[in-house]
Amino acid sequence: MYRALVIDDERPARQAIIALGNWEKHGILPPQEAQDSITALAMMEKIKPDIVFVDMYMPILDGLGFLQRAAPSNPDTKFIVISGFDDYEYLRQSFRYGVIEYLLKPIVAVELEQALSQAVTELNALKEKNKKSARKTSDIEKHNESRNSTAEMMAEIKIFIENNYSKDINLIMFSEKFYVTKEYLSRCFKDTVGLGIYEYLTTTRMKKAEELIRLTDGKIRTIAQIVGYSDQNYFSRAFKNYYGVHPTEYRMGAIKSREGKI
């Protein structure tokens, strides 16, 4: 059965979705709840939900910020946005992260049913595709094991990431290229490199960003775009998580260091 997660800082809103959804009919377990995006991000890692309802307007980290962090590492998850406001800009931006539906509060049972039906239809199609891909992968791996060694595959992925870190990179593109499953690819890359593919991508981006911040006078927003981040705030948080300080603070330290050597 599929797993679902409902994220909303308003408890009545969460309860309404849970009460109105015909979960068993669609083969979905009773949904789990999160009252904020930070908690939800941790739950994403723990329960691996197939369907996620996320409110757009929440404190600390809003729905769009959640999608920016959760969607890249959960490409198969079906995200459904819920909001009390008909905000076109939020709607437009949210669909960049694989959102399949946008529901306005108060939630209407018929609209919720349609969203669930669409999500399950896409999940079923994906499951069938993965089964076929797994069978195909198994056959191809047996016939091409000697030609496409794991070491060569990992080296090619590393080079690709190092040359294309500014682009959108995901596991699917590599799994389709090498005819292997995403799980097999992730395991082999981590065993070979010591980092997951997304971790290696982040490390590559952060090292390049650090170099640009330290050696150039380019704007932080521009540097963020160069290394693959369209959102400066998200880039700043990622940079701080990696280096312990915000980009502007890092630049000030670099400037002081250069001046001290003169």
MARKE-371649 format. One line per 5 residues: their letters; for each residue x, y, z of C-alpha. Coordinates in pm, whole numbers, plus 50000, padded with zeros to 5 digits. Last residue first. Layout:
<recs>
A) X Y Z; ...
</recs>
This chain:
<recs>
IKGER) 54928 54249 50184; 54869 53920 50364; 54624 54069 50612; 54424 54219 50328; 54376 53878 50173
SKIAG) 54256 53728 50504; 54023 54019 50564; 53872 53969 50220; 53830 53595 50279; 53658 53657 50612
MRYET) 53423 53907 50453; 53347 53656 50177; 53262 53385 50430; 53027 53620 50613; 52851 53702 50286
PHVGY) 52823 53332 50198; 52664 53242 50535; 52876 53049 50784; 52918 52684 50889; 53077 52570 50565
YNKFA) 52830 52303 50444; 52513 52394 50632; 52595 52761 50574; 52628 52705 50200; 52297 52514 50186
RSFYN) 52123 52792 50376; 52271 53056 50146; 52170 52855 49838; 51812 52827 49964; 51805 53202 50017
QDSYG) 51951 53268 49672; 51688 53058 49493; 51784 52953 49138; 52068 52734 49266; 52287 52558 49008
VIQAI) 52645 52668 49069; 52624 52971 48841; 52285 53069 48981; 52421 53087 49337; 52720 53285 49211
TRIKG) 52489 53540 49055; 52283 53577 49374; 52603 53610 49580; 52717 53895 49357; 53053 53847 49191
DTLRI) 53359 54002 49353; 53582 53706 49277; 53839 53484 49453; 53674 53381 49779; 53311 53384 49666
LEEAK) 53396 53209 49338; 53609 52944 49512; 53346 52884 49780; 53079 52847 49513; 53290 52588 49329
KMRTT) 53345 52392 49649; 52974 52418 49737; 52861 52296 49396; 53092 51994 49400; 52988 51906 49756
TLYEY) 52619 51937 49664; 52664 51709 49362; 52860 51460 49574; 52582 51457 49833; 52323 51409 49557
IGLGV) 52522 51113 49420; 52573 50962 49766; 52920 50993 49913; 53209 50751 49973; 53305 50747 49607
TDKFC) 53295 50374 49529; 53052 50241 49790; 52838 50554 49759; 52828 50523 49381; 52752 50151 49391
RSLYE) 52463 50191 49635; 52308 50483 49448; 52330 50305 49111; 52179 49983 49245; 51891 50176 49403
KTVYF) 51834 50384 49090; 51806 50068 48882; 52047 50003 48598; 52025 50066 48224; 52335 50290 48214
KESFM) 52169 50598 48061; 51830 50530 48217; 51979 50495 48565; 52188 50805 48510; 51900 51031 48408
ILNID) 51681 50885 48681; 51929 50963 48956; 51894 51337 48918; 52087 51638 48788; 51939 51980 48719
KSYNN) 52223 52183 48572; 52494 52394 48738; 52693 52083 48835; 52749 51994 48468; 53124 51937 48433
EIFIK) 53190 51799 48782; 52864 51604 48773; 52951 51445 48438; 53301 51359 48554; 53165 51189 48865
IEAMM) 52905 50997 48664; 53171 50876 48420; 53394 50760 48706; 53103 50574 48862; 53028 50389 48539
EATSN) 53392 50304 48479; 53426 50162 48830; 53106 49960 48799; 53222 49791 48485; 53030 49841 48165
RSENH) 53179 49599 47915; 53224 49301 48148; 52875 49324 48293; 52710 49379 47957; 52505 49065 47909
KEIDS) 52401 49009 48272; 52344 49380 48330; 52123 49396 48022; 51894 49118 48141; 51862 49254 48494
TKRAS) 51807 49605 48368; 51526 49492 48143; 51356 49316 48432; 51408 49617 48657; 51286 49853 48386
KKNKE) 50971 49650 48341; 50907 49654 48714; 50995 50023 48733; 50746 50104 48457; 50476 49911 48639
KLANL) 50547 50102 48959; 50549 50431 48772; 50212 50359 48617; 50074 50269 48957; 50215 50588 49107
ETVAQ) 50066 50799 48827; 49722 50645 48874; 49756 50679 49252; 49830 51051 49226; 49547 51115 48979
SLAQE) 49294 50931 49194; 49411 51116 49504; 49373 51451 49330; 49028 51361 49199; 48915 51248 49543
LEVAV) 49044 51570 49698; 48849 51772 49441; 48529 51578 49518; 48578 51610 49895; 48627 51987 49885
IPKLL) 48914 52126 50092; 48845 52465 50245; 49098 52556 50127; 49228 52550 49770; 49383 52243 49612
YEIVG) 49679 52252 49370; 49760 51927 49187; 50051 51732 49037; 50344 51916 49199; 50668 51807 49029
YRFSQ) 50897 52077 49162; 50851 52337 48889; 50476 52313 48958; 50534 52496 49286; 50668 52805 49112
RLYEY) 50358 52862 48901; 50121 52798 49190; 50313 53029 49420; 50298 53297 49153; 49929 53237 49086
DDFGS) 49823 53276 49450; 49467 53150 49505; 49498 53167 49883; 49399 52918 50153; 49649 52671 50019
IVIFK) 49704 52301 49956; 49975 52166 49725; 49976 51802 49618; 50317 51634 49579; 50353 51290 49419
TDPNS) 50678 51127 49529; 50887 50962 49255; 51154 51234 49244; 51216 51230 49620; 51567 51377 49656
PAARQ) 51495 51672 49426; 51143 51724 49568; 51228 51764 49937; 51443 52076 49956; 51275 52299 49698
LFGLG) 50937 52154 49793; 50986 52255 50157; 51084 52608 50056; 50770 52629 49847; 50558 52510 50137
DLIPM) 50694 52767 50378; 50989 52723 50614; 50983 52904 50949; 50605 52960 50951; 50364 52792 50705
YMDVF) 50181 52920 50398; 50197 52676 50106; 50040 52376 50278; 50184 52041 50169; 50000 51718 50085
VIDPK) 50250 51440 50019; 50190 51113 49833; 50443 50827 49808; 50580 50880 50155; 50937 50767 50238
IKEMM) 50869 50698 50610; 51196 50806 50770; 51360 51039 50518; 51035 51220 50446; 50969 51232 50819
ALATI) 51280 51445 50871; 51164 51686 50601; 50817 51694 50758; 50951 51806 51095; 51118 52102 50924
SDQAE) 50807 52167 50713; 50570 52215 51006; 50270 52047 51168; 50343 51700 51031; 50084 51424 50991
QPPLI) 50072 51060 50885; 49814 50939 50639; 49608 50620 50692; 49758 50369 50441; 49673 50417 50074
GHKEW) 49526 50147 49850; 49296 50388 49668; 48977 50262 49832; 49154 50249 50168; 49234 50619 50154
NGLAI) 48896 50769 50071; 49010 51114 50186; 48762 51341 50366; 48867 51266 50724; 49241 51287 50658
IAQRA) 49205 51610 50462; 48983 51765 50729; 49214 51651 51009; 49510 51827 50850; 49314 52149 50808
PREDD) 49186 52128 51167; 49549 52090 51290; 49672 52410 51124; 50050 52404 51065; 49995 52187 50759
IVLAR) 50182 51887 50622; 49985 51570 50535; 50191 51257 50459; 50081 50953 50258; 50208 50597 50220
YM) 50106 50358 49942; 50000 50000 50000
</recs>
